[in-house]
């Protein structure tokens, strides 16, 4: 059984310079990562935000929860709420 984790872009990895330093997750970064997972079909916009914990390392999930709480998101809220409105390029 394999566990999928988010691939952190090099630009974001540079935020955490020391090996034991925690990575700061911004709400924009979480939205981008969630959007990638939705676009790949890994998760659905209708699933609760807490399913994202399967794709974020456990040691970093506490930071994610704090950022979500700071931005007034609940773990039971839908991923669609986190992503906001969706625009369509071709109708």
C-alpha positions in Angstrom: 0.0 0.0 0.0 1.5 3.3 -1.0 0.8 6.7 0.4 0.7 9.7 -1.9 2.3 12.9 -0.7 2.3 16.4 -2.2 5.3 17.3 -4.2 6.6 20.6 -2.8 8.0 22.9 -5.4 11.7 23.9 -5.0 10.6 27.5 -4.4 8.6 26.5 -1.4 11.3 24.1 -0.1 13.6 27.0 0.2 11.4 28.5 2.9 12.5 25.7 5.3 16.2 26.0 5.4 17.1 23.9 8.4 16.3 20.1 8.4 14.2 20.4 11.6 12.5 23.7 10.7 8.8 23.4 10.0 7.5 24.4 6.6 5.0 27.2 6.7 1.9 26.5 4.7 0.1 29.5 3.3 -3.6 29.3 2.4 -2.6 30.1 -1.2 -0.2 27.1 -1.2 -2.9 24.8 0.2 -5.4 26.0 -2.4 -2.9 25.4 -5.2 -2.1 21.9 -3.9 -5.8 21.0 -3.4 -6.5 22.3 -7.0 -3.8 20.1 -8.4 -5.2 17.0 -6.6 -8.7 17.9 -7.9 -7.4 18.4 -11.5 -5.6 15.0 -11.3 -8.8 13.4 -10.2 -7.3 12.2 -6.9 -9.8 14.0 -4.7 -13.2 15.5 -5.4 -14.4 19.1 -4.8 -17.2 17.6 -2.8 -14.9 15.8 -0.3 -14.2 17.4 3.1 -10.9 19.3 3.5 -9.6 16.7 6.0 -9.0 14.2 3.2 -6.1 16.3 2.2 -4.3 15.0 5.3 -3.6 11.8 3.3 -1.4 13.8 0.9 0.4 16.0 3.4 3.1 14.5 5.7 1.8 13.9 9.2 4.4 16.1 10.9 3.3 19.0 8.8 -0.5 18.5 9.1 -0.6 20.5 12.4 0.7 23.6 10.5 -1.9 23.0 7.8 -4.7 22.8 10.4 -3.5 26.1 12.0 -3.4 27.9 8.7 -6.9 26.6 7.9 -8.2 27.7 11.3 -6.6 31.1 10.9 -8.5 31.5 7.6 -11.7 30.3 9.2 -11.9 27.0 7.4 -13.2 23.9 9.2 -11.9 20.4 8.4 -15.5 19.3 7.6 -15.8 22.1 5.0 -15.7 21.0 1.4 -12.6 21.3 -0.8 -14.8 23.4 -3.1 -15.1 25.9 -0.3 -11.3 26.1 -0.1 -10.8 26.4 -3.8 -13.5 29.2 -4.2 -15.2 29.9 -7.5 -14.1 28.0 -10.5 -13.7 29.6 -13.9 -14.1 27.8 -17.2 -11.8 28.6 -20.1 -13.9 26.8 -22.7 -17.7 26.5 -22.5 
